[in-house]
Amino acid sequence: MTAPGRHRIADQPIGRRIAQLRARRGLTQQVFADRIGKSHSWVDKVERGIRSLDRISVVHTVAAVLGVTPEVILGPTTASRPEPATDTTTAAVEHLRTALARYDTPTPDQPTPPADDLHHRIQYAHTAYQHAHYPQLLRTLPDLLTHTRHTTTSDAPPDTAYLLTRVYRLTAHLLTKLAEPHLAWLAADRAIATANGHPRHTAAAAIALTQALRALHRPTLATQAALTAVPLITPATTDHPAPDDQALAGTLLIEAALAAATGNDPATAHQLTDHADTLAATMSHHQRRPDHGDTTTAFGPTTVKLARAHLAAHLAAALGDPHQAITHHQHATAGHGWRQLPAEHRAAHLIDITRAYLDTGNPTAAARAIIAADQIAPAETRTRPTAHTVVATLLRTAPTPGLTRLATTIGLTPRT
């Protein structure tokens, strides 16, 4: 009887799922609210689907109080069912491409969804991205793109256009992950256009644009795109920029630094990272939380440390010391801030750091890193082509049982 009950909970909307889990633990809404540090009204709205869980930190807090994993709160995950085959992912990307190519307008028999409904759906999509639920996103984004575009092209309030900017940004981030940089560039460019000059929205869209350009091997253009957006949110006339703006600026500086490193410009890369480090330290000092990152961008001291590891790995071929990348990696992942980062961010970093382990002649450590990434966020290793390449490389040098199992799950066959 237990398994069917769990199945029914997994099929419920998030709010109803939380209500059932709360009732199972014998908690009233007020007691539950007190334990998670929220109001009774907040809990009631979440359970009725009026309010969304739009921050990863809140999802983790709710899950901890209810005694379950965050994945139980968010629903069935890639860890509990097989990943889609490559051809399925390719077909899903084609559906997304079709949605990006459409310019139709809503008809009378297709009423546009209310903006509030879209806001909740976009928040859930963003949280799904942070948890690396890429198959779920691929199923969701085509309709979300169409519905949001229909709503924002109708007689809606001016600020509704930001919803479309967010969906285009999310689409660009996902497509970059899936090695579709040209399509990602298109989505990111549209995010910039729909931001319509709004400083913060444009700066956020520039992050996606920079990543797409870097994936297209255009490091100079990527660096310029990021640095052009920084003054929009940190004007020289502002002595005390908002923390959200500092986090955006810091993320842009890191993206610009990574682009500079890709273009073999170590001086610029290190200068930009030092600037980002200063912003992160300032934010942490004001928040009185030395290792805390921004909940939306994840920018903070830990992400700067991870960026230094990436820079060292990128520059190792030209300058020679991949061990420095490993040192930065170990320092960054030892702190509390590492555990607070979204699953997507942690798994992506572990995949990237395999290059440094291989360069230091330690394929066993590289295999451990990719297996750890799979445990944190399965779709990061099982859906991304970059991860497939890493696994295939490691199979030739460190065919451990764990790596072989992962390769079989992905669909790769060890060479005999």
C-alpha positions in Angstrom: 0.0 0.0 0.0 2.9 2.3 0.6 4.1 2.4 -3.0 0.8 3.4 -4.5 0.5 6.2 -1.9 3.9 7.6 -2.9 2.9 7.4 -6.5 -0.2 9.4 -5.9 1.7 12.1 -4.1 4.3 12.3 -6.9 1.5 12.9 -9.4 0.1 15.8 -7.4 0.9 19.5 -7.9 3.7 20.8 -5.7 1.4 22.6 -3.3 -0.9 19.6 -2.8 2.1 17.4 -2.4 3.5 19.5 0.4 0.1 19.5 2.1 -0.1 15.7 2.0 3.5 15.3 3.3 2.8 17.9 6.1 -0.4 16.0 7.1 1.5 12.7 7.2 3.9 14.2 9.7 1.0 15.5 11.8 1.9 19.1 11.4 -0.7 21.9 11.3 -0.1 24.7 8.8 0.8 27.0 11.6 3.4 24.6 13.2 4.8 23.9 9.7 5.0 27.7 9.0 6.9 28.3 12.3 9.4 25.6 11.5 10.3 26.9 8.1 10.2 30.5 9.1 7.2 31.6 7.1 3.7 32.9 7.8 0.6 30.8 8.0 -0.7 32.7 5.0 2.4 31.9 3.0 1.9 28.1 3.7 -1.8 28.3 2.8 -1.1 30.0 -0.5 1.6 27.6 -1.5 -0.5 24.6 -0.7 -3.4 26.0 -2.7 -1.1 26.7 -5.7 -1.5 30.5 -5.4 2.2 31.0 -4.5 5.2 29.1 -5.9 8.4 27.9 -4.4 10.7 30.0 -6.4 13.9 29.8 -4.5 16.1 26.7 -4.2 16.9 27.5 -0.5 13.2 27.5 0.3 12.7 24.1 -1.4 15.6 22.7 0.7 14.1 24.1 3.9 10.7 22.7 3.2 12.1 19.3 2.3 14.2 19.2 5.5 11.2 20.0 7.8 9.1 17.4 6.0 11.9 14.8 6.2 12.2 14.2 2.5 14.7 15.1 -0.2 14.1 18.2 -2.4 13.4 15.9 -5.3 10.3 14.6 -3.5 9.0 18.1 -3.2 9.7 18.9 -6.9 8.3 15.6 -8.2 9.7 12.6 -10.1 13.3 13.3 -11.1 16.0 12.0 -13.4 17.3 9.9 -10.5 14.2 7.8 -10.3 13.6 7.0 -13.9 15.8 6.4 -17.0 17.0 9.4 -18.9 15.5 9.9 -22.4 17.6 8.4 -25.2 19.7 10.7 -27.4 17.1 10.6 -30.2 14.4 11.5 -27.7 16.4 14.5 -26.6 17.1 15.5 -30.2 13.3 15.3 -30.9 12.6 17.5 -27.9 15.2 20.1 -29.0 13.4 20.1 -32.4 10.1 20.9 -30.7 11.9 23.8 -28.9 13.3 25.0 -32.3 9.8 25.0 -33.7 8.5 27.0 -30.8 11.3 29.6 -31.3 10.4 29.8 -35.0 6.8 30.5 -34.6 5.3 34.0 -34.8 1.6 33.2 -34.7 -0.8 35.3 -32.6 -3.5 33.9 -30.3 -6.9 33.2 -31.8 -10.3 33.7 -30.0 -10.4 30.0 -29.3 -7.0 30.1 -27.7 -7.3 32.4 -24.7 -4.0 33.6 -23.3 -3.0 32.4 -19.9 -3.1 34.9 -17.1 0.2 36.5 -16.3 0.1 35.2 -12.7 -0.2 31.7 -14.0 2.7 32.2 -16.3 4.8 33.6 -13.4 4.3 30.5 -11.4 5.1 28.2 -14.3 8.3 30.1 -15.0 9.4 30.0 -11.4 8.9 26.2 -11.4 10.8 26.0 -14.7 13.7 28.0 -13.1 13.8 25.7 -10.1 13.8 22.7 -12.3 16.8 24.1 -14.2 18.6 24.6 -10.9 18.0 21.0 -10.1 19.1 19.9 -13.6 15.8 18.4 -14.5 16.5 18.9 -18.2 14.2 16.3 -19.7 11.3 17.9 -17.7 12.3 21.4 -19.0 12.5 20.1 -22.6 8.9 19.0 -22.3 7.8 22.2 -20.7 9.6 25.0 -22.6 7.9 24.8 -26.0 4.4 25.4 -24.7 5.7 27.9 -22.1 7.4 29.9 -24.8 4.3 30.0 -26.9 1.9 30.8 -24.1 4.2 33.5 -22.7 4.7 35.1 -26.2 0.9 35.1 -26.7 0.3 36.8 -23.3 3.0 39.4 -23.8 1.9 40.3 -27.3 -1.7 40.9 -26.2 -2.9 44.0 -24.2 -0.9 43.1 -21.1 0.8 45.4 -18.7 4.2 46.7 -19.9 6.2 44.8 -17.2 4.7 41.5 -18.5 7.3 41.5 -21.3 9.9 40.5 -18.6 8.2 37.1 -18.4 9.1 36.4 -22.0 12.7 37.6 -21.4 13.0 35.1 -18.5 11.7 32.2 -20.7 14.1 33.1 -23.5 17.0 33.3 -21.0 16.1 29.9 -19.6 15.8 28.4 -23.1 19.2 29.8 -24.0 20.9 28.4 -20.8 19.4 24.9 -21.5 20.3 24.9 -25.2 23.9 25.8 -24.3 24.0 22.9 -22.0 22.7 20.6 -24.8 25.4 21.7 -27.2 23.1 23.8 -29.4 25.0 27.1 -29.3 23.5 28.6 -32.4 20.0 28.1 -31.2 21.0 29.3 -27.7 22.4 32.4 -29.3 19.1 33.1 -31.0 17.2 32.6 -27.7 19.6 34.8 -25.8 19.5 37.5 -28.5 15.7 37.5 -28.2 16.0 37.8 -24.4 18.1 41.0 -24.9 15.5 42.3 -27.4 12.5 41.7 -25.2 14.3 43.2 -22.2 13.7 46.5 -24.1 16.6 48.3 -22.5 15.6 47.6 -18.9 19.0 47.6 -17.1 18.6 44.6 -14.8 16.7 42.5 -17.3 19.2 43.3 -20.1 22.1 42.4 -17.8 20.5 39.1 -16.8 19.9 38.3 -20.5 23.6 39.2 -21.3 24.7 36.3 -19.1 22.9 33.8 -21.4 24.3 35.6 -24.4 27.8 35.5 -23.1 27.6 31.7 -22.5 26.2 31.1 -25.9 29.0 33.1 -27.6 31.6 31.3 -25.6 30.1 28.0 -26.7 30.3 29.3 -30.3 34.1 29.8 -29.7 33.7 33.6 -29.9 35.6 34.6 -26.8 36.2 38.2 -27.7 32.5 38.8 -28.5 31.6 37.0 -25.4 33.8 39.1 -23.2 32.5 42.3 -24.8 28.9 41.2 -24.4 29.4 40.6 -20.7 31.4 43.8 -20.0 29.0 46.0 -22.0 26.2 44.9 -19.6 28.1 45.5 -16.3 27.8 49.4 -16.4 24.0 49.0 -16.8 23.6 47.8 -13.2 26.7 49.3 -11.6 26.7 52.9 -12.8 29.6 55.1 -11.6 27.1 57.4 -9.9 25.8 54.7 -7.5 27.8 54.3 -4.3 25.7 51.5 -2.9 24.3 49.2 -5.6 21.6 46.7 -4.6 22.8 43.2 -3.7 20.9 41.8 -6.7 22.7 44.1 -9.0 26.0 43.2 -7.4 25.3 39.6 -7.9 24.4 40.1 -11.6 27.6 42.2 -12.1 29.7 39.6 -10.4 28.2 36.8 -12.6 28.9 38.9 -15.7 32.5 39.5 -14.6 33.0 35.7 -14.1 31.5 34.9 -17.5 33.8 37.6 -19.1 36.8 36.1 -17.3 36.0 32.6 -18.5 35.6 34.0 -22.1 39.0 35.7 -21.8 40.6 32.5 -20.6 39.1 30.6 -23.5 40.7 33.3 -25.7 44.1 32.8 -24.0 44.1 36.2 -22.4 45.2 35.3 -18.8 45.8 38.9 -17.7 42.3 40.0 -18.5 40.8 36.8 -17.1 42.6 37.2 -13.7 41.8 40.9 -13.5 38.1 40.3 -14.0 38.1 37.5 -11.5 39.7 39.7 -8.9 37.1 42.3 -9.6 34.4 39.7 -9.1 36.1 38.5 -5.9 35.9 42.1 -4.5 32.1 42.2 -5.2 31.6 38.8 -3.6 33.5 39.9 -0.5 31.5 43.1 -0.3 28.2 41.2 -0.6 29.1 38.7 2.1 30.3 41.4 4.5 27.0 43.2 4.2 25.0 40.0 4.6 27.2 38.9 7.5 27.4 35.5 5.9 31.0 34.9 4.7 30.3 32.0 2.4 26.8 32.8 1.3 25.8 33.2 -2.4 23.0 35.0 -4.1 19.9 32.7 -4.3 19.1 33.7 -7.9 22.5 33.8 -9.6 24.4 31.7 -7.1 27.1 34.3 -7.2 29.2 34.6 -4.1 32.7 33.7 -2.7 32.3 30.1 -3.6 31.5 30.7 -7.2 34.5 33.0 -7.5 36.7 30.2 -6.2 35.2 27.7 -8.7 35.8 30.2 -11.4 39.5 30.4 -10.5 39.6 26.6 -10.8 38.1 26.8 -14.3 40.5 29.6 -15.3 43.4 27.5 -14.2 42.1 24.5 -16.1 41.5 26.5 -19.3 44.9 28.2 -19.1 46.9 25.1 -18.1 47.6 24.1 -21.6 49.2 27.5 -22.3 50.8 28.3 -19.0 51.4 24.8 -17.7 50.1 24.0 -14.1 46.9 22.1 -13.9 47.6 21.3 -10.3 46.6 24.9 -9.5 43.2 24.1 -10.8 42.9 21.1 -8.5 44.0 23.2 -5.6 41.3 25.9 -6.3 38.7 23.1 -6.8 39.5 21.4 -3.5 39.5 24.7 -1.6 36.1 25.7 -3.1 34.4 22.4 -2.5 35.5 22.1 1.1 33.4 25.0 2.3 29.8 25.3 3.3 29.0 27.5 0.3 29.6 24.5 -2.0 26.7 22.6 -0.5 24.4 25.6 -0.9 25.0 25.9 -4.7 22.3 24.5 -7.0 22.7 20.9 -8.1 23.2 22.1 -11.7 26.1 24.3 -10.8 27.9 21.7 -8.7 27.5 18.9 -11.2 28.6 21.1 -14.1 31.7 22.1 -12.2 32.6 18.5 -11.4 32.3 17.6 -15.1 34.6 20.6 -16.0 37.2 19.8 -13.4 37.8 16.3 -15.0 40.0 18.1 -17.5 42.4 19.2 -14.8 42.5 15.7 -13.2 43.3 14.2 -16.6 46.0 16.8 -17.2 47.6 16.0 -13.9 47.7 12.3 -14.9 45.0 11.2 -12.4 42.2 9.6 -14.4 40.9 7.8 -11.3 40.1 11.1 -9.6 38.6 12.3 -12.9 36.3 9.2 -12.9 35.3 9.9 -9.2 34.4 13.5 -10.2 32.1 12.5 -13.1 30.4 9.8 -10.9 29.9 12.3 -8.1 28.4 14.7 -10.7 26.0 11.9 -11.7 24.9 11.4 -8.1 24.2 15.1 -7.7 22.4 15.7 -10.9 21.9 12.7 -13.2 20.7 14.7 -16.2 23.9 16.8 -16.2 25.9 13.6 -17.1 23.3 11.7 -19.0 21.9 14.4 -21.2 24.8 16.7 -21.9 27.1 15.8 -24.9 30.0 17.3 -23.0 29.6 14.8 -20.2 29.3 11.9 -22.8 32.7 12.9 -24.2 34.3 12.9 -20.8 32.9 9.5 -20.0 34.0 8.1 -23.3 37.5 9.5 -22.7 37.7 8.0 -19.2 36.5 4.6 -20.3 39.8 4.3 -22.2 41.9 5.3 -19.2 40.1 4.5 -16.0 37.4 1.9 -16.6 36.3 1.5 -13.0 33.1 -0.4 -12.2 31.2 2.8 -11.3 32.3 4.5 -14.5 31.3 1.4 -16.6 27.9 1.4 -15.0 27.4 5.1 -15.8 28.6 4.5 -19.4 26.1 1.7 -19.8 23.3 3.9 -18.5 24.2 6.6 -20.9 24.4 4.2 -23.8 28.2 4.1 -24.2 30.0 0.8 -24.6 33.4 0.3 -23.1 36.1 -0.6 -25.6 37.4 -4.1 -25.3 
